[in-house]
Amino acid sequence: MGRLDHVGVAVRDASSTAATLSRTLGLRIELDEVLENIGVRLVYMVGADEDGQCPVQLVQPLRDGPVLSFLDERGEGPHHLCFTSLGLEDALVAVNDNEATIFAGGRGRRACFLTQQLSGMRVELVEPVPSSPGGHP
């Protein structure tokens, strides 16, 4: 696995949470996107000096699905840690996970969630560069 890419936080209202993080911690929105394919809004937030920082990714569900289920069961809070991986298929073989599904994730990059959680925390893997329209870097 590579470096920590972002920390995902499940929220019910990304706009409200982003405003609070901006006001109280001085974070700013780096990117705000909707992923219709998985039914979520993703808001990436960084500090004023973003060099070397790990973004906070606010994950707001837009319809029924895993993130809404997570919120209903656990409430708002830490949802996942995301690490970069040069090749998702090879990484899944290395961790012996043949059930994970690769999907088009945030910032135009291929991603997957490991099937097994670590201490109740989900782990996402993401390729470090955006995918081409065919789905390969």
C-alpha positions as CSV (number, residue, x, y, z in Angstrom):
1,M,0.0,0.0,0.0
2,G,1.0,3.6,-0.6
3,R,0.5,6.7,1.4
4,L,-2.6,7.8,3.2
5,D,-4.7,9.6,0.5
6,H,-7.6,10.9,2.6
7,V,-9.8,10.3,5.7
8,G,-13.5,9.7,4.9
9,V,-16.1,11.1,7.3
10,A,-19.8,10.1,6.9
11,V,-22.1,13.1,7.2
12,R,-25.8,13.8,6.6
13,D,-25.2,17.3,5.3
14,A,-21.9,18.0,3.7
15,S,-22.6,21.7,3.2
16,S,-23.3,22.3,6.9
17,T,-20.3,20.2,8.0
18,A,-18.0,22.0,5.6
19,A,-19.1,25.4,6.9
20,T,-18.5,24.2,10.5
21,L,-15.0,22.9,9.6
22,S,-14.2,26.1,7.7
23,R,-15.3,28.3,10.6
24,T,-13.8,26.3,13.4
25,L,-10.7,24.8,11.9
26,G,-9.9,27.0,8.9
27,L,-10.3,24.2,6.4
28,R,-11.3,25.1,2.9
29,I,-13.1,23.1,0.1
30,E,-10.7,21.7,-2.4
31,L,-13.2,19.8,-4.5
32,D,-17.0,19.2,-4.3
33,E,-18.4,16.4,-6.5
34,V,-21.3,14.1,-6.9
35,L,-20.8,10.5,-7.9
36,E,-24.1,9.4,-9.4
37,N,-22.8,5.9,-9.9
38,I,-22.6,5.3,-6.2
39,G,-25.0,7.9,-5.0
40,V,-22.8,10.1,-2.9
41,R,-21.6,13.7,-2.7
42,L,-17.9,14.0,-1.8
43,V,-16.4,17.2,-0.4
44,Y,-12.6,17.3,0.0
45,M,-11.3,19.8,2.6
46,V,-7.8,20.9,3.3
47,G,-6.1,23.5,5.5
48,A,-5.0,26.9,4.2
49,D,-1.5,25.4,3.4
50,E,-2.4,22.1,1.7
51,D,1.2,21.0,1.1
52,G,1.6,17.5,2.5
53,Q,-1.8,17.4,4.1
54,C,-4.2,14.6,4.0
55,P,-7.6,15.8,2.9
56,V,-10.7,15.2,4.9
57,Q,-13.4,13.7,2.6
58,L,-17.0,14.4,3.7
59,V,-19.2,11.6,2.3
60,Q,-22.9,12.5,2.1
61,P,-25.3,9.8,0.8
62,L,-27.8,10.9,-1.8
63,R,-29.9,7.8,-1.8
64,D,-30.2,4.4,0.0
65,G,-26.9,2.5,0.1
66,P,-24.0,1.6,2.3
67,V,-23.2,5.1,3.5
68,L,-26.8,5.8,4.6
69,S,-26.9,2.5,6.3
70,F,-23.6,3.4,8.1
71,L,-25.1,6.7,9.2
72,D,-28.3,5.0,10.5
73,E,-26.3,2.5,12.5
74,R,-23.4,4.6,13.8
75,G,-24.2,8.2,13.2
76,E,-21.9,10.8,11.7
77,G,-18.2,10.3,12.1
78,P,-15.1,8.5,10.8
79,H,-16.1,6.1,7.9
80,H,-12.8,5.0,6.2
81,L,-9.1,5.5,5.7
82,C,-8.0,5.6,2.1
83,F,-4.6,4.5,0.8
84,T,-3.1,4.8,-2.6
85,S,-2.3,1.7,-4.6
86,L,-0.5,1.6,-8.0
87,G,-2.6,-1.4,-9.1
88,L,-5.9,-2.3,-7.4
89,E,-6.1,-5.8,-8.8
90,D,-2.6,-6.7,-7.5
91,A,-3.3,-5.1,-4.1
92,L,-6.5,-7.2,-3.7
93,V,-4.5,-10.3,-4.5
94,A,-1.8,-9.3,-2.0
95,V,-4.4,-8.9,0.8
96,N,-6.3,-12.0,-0.3
97,D,-9.6,-10.1,-1.0
98,N,-11.4,-11.6,-3.9
99,E,-14.8,-10.1,-3.0
100,A,-13.9,-6.4,-3.3
101,T,-15.5,-4.5,-6.2
102,I,-13.5,-1.9,-8.1
103,F,-15.5,1.2,-9.0
104,A,-15.2,4.7,-10.4
105,G,-14.4,6.8,-7.3
106,G,-13.8,10.4,-6.4
107,R,-11.4,12.7,-8.4
108,G,-11.8,10.4,-11.4
109,R,-9.8,7.6,-9.9
110,R,-10.5,3.8,-9.7
111,A,-11.1,2.7,-6.1
112,C,-12.3,-0.2,-4.0
113,F,-13.2,-0.9,-0.4
114,L,-11.6,-3.9,1.3
115,T,-14.2,-6.5,2.3
116,Q,-12.8,-6.8,5.9
117,Q,-12.9,-3.9,8.3
118,L,-10.1,-3.0,10.6
119,S,-11.3,-2.2,14.1
120,G,-14.7,-1.1,12.7
121,M,-13.1,1.2,10.1
122,R,-13.4,0.6,6.4
123,V,-10.3,0.7,4.3
124,E,-10.4,2.1,0.7
125,L,-7.7,1.7,-1.9
126,V,-7.5,4.3,-4.7
127,E,-5.2,4.6,-7.7
128,P,-3.0,7.7,-7.5
129,V,-3.9,9.1,-10.9
130,P,-7.2,9.6,-12.7
131,S,-8.4,6.9,-15.0
132,S,-8.9,7.3,-18.7
133,P,-12.4,6.9,-20.1
134,G,-11.7,3.2,-20.6
135,G,-11.1,2.8,-16.8
136,H,-7.3,2.3,-17.0
137,P,-4.6,4.9,-16.1
